[in-house]
Amino acid sequence: MLSTTCKYAVRAIIFIARKGTSESRVNARVIASELGIPMQFLSKILQIFVRRELLKSFKGPTGGFYLAKDSHDISLFDIVEIIDGPAFFETCLIGNGPCDGSINKRKRCPVHDGYSRVRKEVVEYFKSENIGEIVERMGHDEDILLKL
């Protein structure tokens, strides 16, 4: 369902939420190593979040990343929208683009009505699920991100 890039992004943000603070930033090399994400790929993902003001970064020997806002204020929707774009939540189930069925009933695909309900639930879920709550549910299980 999510792109590999987006899955990496979600895992990295969760990792940073667990380990990073403004005083103790998380180094990209550590994140890449711990999560098994290619370093150059991860660096590009993290810079996107810095530009979108979801992360803060510092260079130098004590440099690294930490969340720019409270983890409870970062939803899965925010992350997916930044990485995969809003089209992820608008694309037709069996087509290549946005589903025109909402506007033009004659252009409705055969799964439009059923999938519209599911899509609405998915959007609501992604908006309601936040990084802070995910981290809390993980507890102290350090290996859980490696299993994902």
C-alpha positions as CSV (number, residue, x, y, z in Angstrom):
1,M,0.0,0.0,0.0
2,L,2.7,2.5,1.0
3,S,5.8,3.0,-1.2
4,T,9.1,1.7,0.2
5,T,10.2,5.3,0.6
6,C,7.2,6.1,2.7
7,K,7.7,3.0,4.9
8,Y,11.4,4.0,5.4
9,A,10.2,7.6,6.3
10,V,7.7,6.3,8.9
11,R,10.2,4.1,10.5
12,A,12.8,6.8,10.5
13,I,10.4,9.4,12.1
14,I,9.4,6.8,14.8
15,F,13.1,6.1,15.5
16,I,13.9,9.8,15.8
17,A,10.8,10.3,18.0
18,R,12.1,7.5,20.3
19,K,15.8,8.5,20.4
20,G,16.2,12.2,19.5
21,T,15.9,15.4,21.5
22,S,17.2,18.9,20.9
23,E,20.1,18.0,23.3
24,S,20.7,14.5,22.0
25,R,20.2,14.4,18.3
26,V,20.1,11.2,16.2
27,N,22.8,10.8,13.6
28,A,21.6,9.7,10.1
29,R,24.3,7.0,10.0
30,V,22.9,5.5,13.2
31,I,19.4,5.6,11.8
32,A,20.4,4.0,8.5
33,S,22.5,1.3,10.3
34,E,19.9,0.5,12.9
35,L,17.0,0.3,10.4
36,G,18.8,-1.1,7.5
37,I,18.0,1.8,5.2
38,P,20.5,2.9,2.5
39,M,22.3,6.0,3.9
40,Q,22.0,8.2,0.8
41,F,18.3,7.3,0.4
42,L,17.7,8.0,4.1
43,S,19.5,11.4,3.9
44,K,17.2,12.5,1.0
45,I,14.1,11.5,3.0
46,L,15.3,13.3,6.1
47,Q,16.1,16.5,4.2
48,I,12.6,16.5,2.8
49,F,11.3,16.5,6.4
50,V,13.7,19.3,7.4
51,R,12.4,21.4,4.5
52,R,8.8,20.7,5.5
53,E,9.7,21.6,9.1
54,L,8.9,18.2,10.6
55,L,12.5,17.7,11.6
56,K,15.3,19.9,12.7
57,S,18.9,19.1,11.9
58,F,22.4,20.2,13.0
59,K,25.7,19.5,11.4
60,G,29.0,18.7,13.1
61,P,30.3,16.1,15.5
62,T,27.2,16.4,17.7
63,G,24.9,16.9,14.8
64,G,21.8,14.9,13.8
65,F,18.1,15.1,13.8
66,Y,15.2,15.5,16.2
67,L,11.5,16.3,15.8
68,A,10.6,19.9,15.2
69,K,7.3,19.5,16.9
70,D,5.7,17.3,19.5
71,S,5.4,13.7,18.3
72,H,1.6,13.7,19.1
73,D,1.2,16.5,16.5
74,I,2.7,14.4,13.7
75,S,0.2,12.1,12.1
76,L,0.8,9.2,9.7
77,F,-1.2,11.3,7.2
78,D,1.4,14.1,7.5
79,I,4.2,11.7,6.6
80,V,2.4,9.9,3.8
81,E,1.3,13.2,2.3
82,I,4.8,14.6,2.3
83,I,6.5,11.5,0.8
84,D,3.8,9.8,-1.4
85,G,1.8,13.0,-2.0
86,P,-1.9,13.6,-1.6
87,A,-2.6,11.4,-4.6
88,F,-2.1,8.4,-2.4
89,F,-5.4,9.1,-0.7
90,E,-7.2,10.1,-4.0
91,T,-6.1,7.6,-6.5
92,C,-8.7,5.2,-8.0
93,L,-8.3,1.6,-6.9
94,I,-8.1,0.3,-10.4
95,G,-7.0,3.3,-12.3
96,N,-3.8,5.4,-12.6
97,G,-5.1,8.8,-11.4
98,P,-7.6,10.5,-9.2
99,C,-11.0,8.9,-9.3
100,D,-13.3,11.2,-11.3
101,G,-16.4,9.3,-10.1
102,S,-17.0,11.7,-7.3
103,I,-17.6,14.5,-9.8
104,N,-18.9,12.7,-12.8
105,K,-21.1,9.7,-12.2
106,R,-20.7,8.5,-15.8
107,K,-16.9,8.2,-15.3
108,R,-17.3,6.0,-12.2
109,C,-15.1,2.9,-12.1
110,P,-16.9,-0.3,-11.2
111,V,-15.4,-0.3,-7.6
112,H,-15.9,3.5,-6.9
113,D,-18.7,3.3,-4.5
114,G,-17.3,0.5,-2.3
115,Y,-13.8,1.8,-2.4
116,S,-14.8,5.4,-1.6
117,R,-16.0,4.3,1.8
118,V,-12.8,2.4,2.5
119,R,-10.7,5.3,1.3
120,K,-12.5,7.6,3.7
121,E,-11.8,5.2,6.6
122,V,-8.2,5.0,5.6
123,V,-7.8,8.8,5.5
124,E,-9.5,9.1,8.9
125,Y,-7.2,6.4,10.3
126,F,-4.0,8.0,9.0
127,K,-5.1,11.4,10.3
128,S,-5.9,10.0,13.8
129,E,-2.8,7.9,14.2
130,N,0.1,9.9,15.5
131,I,3.8,9.2,16.1
132,G,3.6,9.9,19.8
133,E,0.9,7.2,20.4
134,I,2.8,4.7,18.2
135,V,5.9,5.2,20.2
136,E,4.0,4.8,23.5
137,R,2.4,1.6,22.3
138,M,5.9,0.3,21.3
139,G,7.1,0.7,24.9
140,H,10.7,-0.4,25.4
141,D,10.8,-2.9,22.5
142,E,13.9,-1.7,20.7
143,D,13.7,-4.4,18.0
144,I,10.2,-3.6,16.8
145,L,11.3,-1.2,14.1
146,L,13.7,-3.9,12.8
147,K,10.9,-6.3,12.4
148,L,8.8,-3.9,10.2
